[in-house]
Amino acid sequence: MGKLIMVRHGESEGNRERRFTTTPDAPLTDLGREQAAQAARHIARMFHPRIVITSPYARARETGEIIAAAMRLPVEVEPGIYERHFGYLRGQPYDAVRDDPTFETEKTWLWRPEGGESYEAVSYEGYGSGGAALIVEGLTDNRNRTAADVRFLFGKYGGSLGAPGSVAWMFERKGLITVPSEGVDLDELTLVAADGGAEDVRDNGDGGYEVISDPADLAGLRAALEEAGIAFSSADLTMEAQTTIDVDVDQARSLLRLVEALEEHDDVQDVYFNFDIPDAVLADA
């Protein structure tokens, strides 16, 4: 028997202020759509689902459709599934928790059915050698453990973990689709991508092209490329440094060791940084 992966919908227009709402037609916000795309990325790296089943609520349905599109899975809307039902799986009726005056509305509600596991997305920011900025994103079932491990790795390789927001302002969330160059006409790719909402098409220096978009346009851009018959190897969200800094050879080697150590951690999904790697270091790679 396979696993049931329960995913909370992203931020919607109906729950910016309240954690719970029974409004059935509240759509996701742009942030909620980005959260759904992030959930798809995390799920794809940890599990191999066969189908996405969603409730008929607009925010849940849209979340399911984004996940299904990103993972190329079929999606079914099940009229009998509602968010309030998940509370019973945890032994706490929806209405009782919603109406409890002691309930902390800002606290994330982690659904953990008996015998199951609950994962949450985490993000850390810090500095490495030479003042380089790094963002670490992950998925964990133990936030305290992961934070301690990430802090240790930063310190081990000459860096320091920063406070939330300390380096995030140096990066911008973007949609990224990687297209192999073989058999692809660049002019056609550029035209199709532009019509699909792309902001830029560029050579990635590794035998392919990168198509960049706003996160909200990623699903539509992907659909446009598929409709045009343009094959791509990946479609995901990324964090792009708005500017990059130069570091010397020793600093670059220390930074790359830090990045490698972080990427090898089981809870880490992605590591983003804003430093340029010197040619001398690239030559040694």
C-alpha positions in Angstrom: 0.0 0.0 0.0 1.4 3.4 -1.0 1.6 6.6 1.1 -1.0 9.3 1.2 0.7 12.7 0.9 -1.5 15.5 2.3 -0.7 19.0 1.2 -2.2 22.1 2.7 -3.2 24.7 0.1 -1.1 27.8 -0.3 -2.1 31.3 0.9 -5.5 32.3 -0.4 -7.5 35.5 -0.5 -9.7 34.0 2.2 -7.1 33.1 4.8 -4.6 36.0 4.8 -6.0 37.0 8.2 -7.5 33.7 9.5 -6.0 30.3 9.4 -9.3 28.7 8.6 -12.2 29.7 6.3 -15.2 27.9 4.8 -15.4 30.1 1.8 -15.4 27.7 -1.2 -14.5 30.1 -3.9 -11.5 31.9 -2.5 -8.6 31.7 -5.0 -4.9 31.4 -4.3 -2.8 34.6 -4.1 0.4 34.9 -6.1 2.3 33.7 -3.0 -0.1 30.7 -2.7 0.7 29.7 -6.3 4.4 30.0 -5.6 3.9 27.8 -2.5 2.1 25.2 -4.5 4.9 25.1 -7.1 7.4 24.7 -4.2 5.3 21.8 -2.8 5.4 20.1 -6.1 9.2 20.4 -6.2 9.6 19.0 -2.7 7.2 16.1 -3.4 8.9 15.1 -6.6 12.3 14.8 -4.9 11.0 12.7 -2.0 8.1 10.6 -3.4 6.8 9.2 -6.6 3.0 9.8 -6.6 0.7 8.5 -9.3 -2.2 10.9 -9.0 -3.3 14.1 -7.4 -6.7 14.2 -5.7 -8.1 17.5 -4.5 -11.2 18.9 -2.8 -13.6 21.1 -4.8 -12.6 24.2 -2.8 -11.1 26.7 -5.3 -7.8 27.2 -3.3 -7.3 23.5 -2.8 -8.3 22.7 -6.4 -5.9 25.3 -7.8 -3.1 23.9 -5.5 -3.7 20.4 -6.8 -3.8 21.5 -10.4 -0.4 23.3 -10.0 1.2 20.3 -8.4 -0.3 17.9 -11.0 0.9 20.1 -13.9 4.4 20.4 -12.5 4.7 16.7 -12.0 2.8 15.7 -15.1 0.2 13.7 -13.1 -3.5 13.3 -13.6 -5.7 15.3 -11.2 -9.1 14.3 -9.9 -11.6 16.5 -8.0 -13.3 14.6 -5.3 -16.5 16.3 -4.2 -16.6 14.4 -0.9 -13.2 15.7 0.4 -13.2 18.9 2.4 -10.5 20.5 4.5 -12.4 20.0 7.7 -12.1 16.3 7.3 -8.3 16.3 7.9 -8.8 17.4 11.4 -10.5 14.2 12.3 -7.5 12.3 11.0 -5.5 14.0 13.7 -8.2 13.4 16.3 -9.3 17.0 16.4 -12.5 18.1 14.8 -12.2 21.1 12.4 -14.8 23.2 14.1 -13.5 22.5 17.6 -10.0 23.7 16.7 -11.2 26.6 14.7 -13.4 27.9 17.5 -10.9 27.2 20.3 -10.0 30.7 21.7 -6.6 29.4 22.7 -5.7 28.3 19.2 -2.7 30.2 17.8 -3.8 31.4 14.4 -0.2 32.2 13.3 1.1 28.8 14.2 1.5 26.3 11.4 -0.9 23.4 11.8 1.1 20.2 11.0 -1.2 17.4 10.0 0.2 14.2 11.4 -2.1 11.2 11.2 -1.3 8.5 13.6 1.6 6.5 12.2 2.3 9.2 9.6 5.0 11.8 9.0 4.7 15.5 8.7 7.2 17.6 6.7 7.4 21.4 6.5 9.4 23.7 4.2 12.3 25.5 5.9 14.6 28.3 4.6 17.9 29.6 6.1 20.0 32.6 5.1 23.7 33.2 5.9 27.1 34.4 4.8 30.1 32.4 3.7 33.8 33.3 3.0 34.3 36.7 1.4 30.9 37.9 2.5 29.1 35.8 -0.1 25.3 35.4 0.6 23.6 32.0 0.6 20.0 30.8 0.9 19.3 27.2 1.9 15.9 25.7 1.3 14.8 22.3 2.6 12.0 20.0 3.8 12.2 18.6 7.3 10.2 16.6 9.9 12.3 18.2 12.7 12.9 22.0 12.3 15.2 22.2 15.3 17.5 19.4 14.1 17.8 20.9 10.6 18.5 24.4 11.9 21.3 23.1 14.2 22.9 21.1 11.3 22.8 24.0 8.9 24.2 26.4 11.5 27.1 23.9 12.2 28.0 23.6 8.5 28.1 27.3 8.0 30.4 27.6 11.0 32.6 24.7 9.9 33.4 26.3 6.5 34.0 29.9 7.7 30.5 31.3 7.5 27.7 32.3 9.7 23.9 31.7 9.8 22.0 35.0 9.6 18.5 36.1 10.6 15.5 35.7 8.3 15.6 38.4 5.7 19.3 39.1 6.1 20.2 38.1 2.5 16.9 37.3 0.9 16.6 40.9 -0.4 19.7 40.1 -2.6 17.7 37.4 -4.5 14.6 37.2 -6.5 12.3 34.2 -7.0 12.0 33.2 -10.7 10.6 30.4 -12.8 13.3 28.4 -14.7 12.9 26.0 -17.6 16.0 24.3 -19.0 15.8 23.4 -22.7 18.5 21.2 -24.4 19.9 23.0 -27.4 20.0 19.9 -29.6 17.3 20.2 -32.3 16.0 23.5 -31.0 15.8 26.6 -33.1 16.7 29.6 -30.8 14.5 32.0 -32.7 11.5 29.8 -32.4 12.2 29.1 -28.8 12.5 32.8 -28.0 9.2 33.6 -29.8 7.3 30.8 -28.1 8.7 31.6 -24.8 7.9 35.3 -25.1 4.3 34.5 -26.0 4.2 32.2 -23.0 5.2 34.9 -20.6 9.0 34.4 -20.4 11.2 37.3 -19.3 14.4 36.1 -20.8 16.0 33.3 -22.8 19.7 32.7 -22.4 22.5 30.3 -23.1 23.3 28.3 -19.9 26.9 27.5 -21.0 26.2 23.8 -20.7 24.7 22.8 -24.0 21.3 24.3 -23.4 19.1 27.3 -22.8 17.5 28.8 -19.7 14.0 30.3 -20.0 13.3 32.7 -17.2 9.8 33.8 -16.0 7.9 35.3 -13.2 6.9 32.4 -10.8 3.2 33.0 -11.5 3.9 32.5 -15.2 5.8 29.2 -14.9 2.9 26.9 -15.5 1.6 28.8 -18.5 5.1 29.0 -20.0 5.6 25.3 -19.5 2.3 24.6 -21.3 3.3 26.9 -24.2 6.5 25.0 -24.7 4.7 21.7 -24.6 2.1 22.8 -27.1 4.9 24.0 -29.4 6.6 20.6 -29.2 9.7 22.0 -27.6 11.3 19.5 -25.2 12.7 20.6 -21.9 14.6 18.8 -19.2 13.3 20.6 -16.1 10.9 23.3 -15.0 11.2 24.6 -11.5 11.4 27.6 -9.3 14.8 29.1 -8.5 16.3 32.0 -6.6 18.4 34.4 -8.7 21.0 36.7 -7.3 20.2 40.3 -8.4 24.0 41.0 -8.4 27.0 38.8 -7.9 30.3 39.4 -6.1 33.9 38.3 -6.8 35.8 36.1 -4.4 39.4 34.9 -4.5 40.5 31.4 -5.2 40.7 30.3 -1.5 37.4 31.9 -0.7 35.7 30.2 -3.6 37.0 26.8 -2.6 35.8 27.3 0.9 32.4 28.4 -0.4 32.1 25.4 -2.7 32.9 23.0 0.1 30.1 24.7 2.1 27.7 24.4 -0.7 28.6 20.8 -1.3 28.2 19.9 2.4 24.8 21.6 2.5 23.6 19.9 -0.7 24.6 16.5 0.8 22.4 17.0 3.9 19.2 14.9 3.7 16.9 17.8 4.5 18.3 20.3 2.1 16.7 20.7 -1.3 18.4 23.7 -2.8 21.3 26.1 -2.1 21.5 29.4 -3.8 24.5 31.8 -3.7 25.6 35.2 -5.2 29.3 34.6 -5.8 31.2 34.1 -9.1 33.5 31.1 -9.3 37.0 32.1 -10.5 38.2 30.5 -13.7 41.1 28.9 -11.8 38.7 27.0 -9.6 36.5 26.0 -12.5 39.6 24.6 -14.3 40.2 22.4 -11.3 36.7 21.0 -11.2 
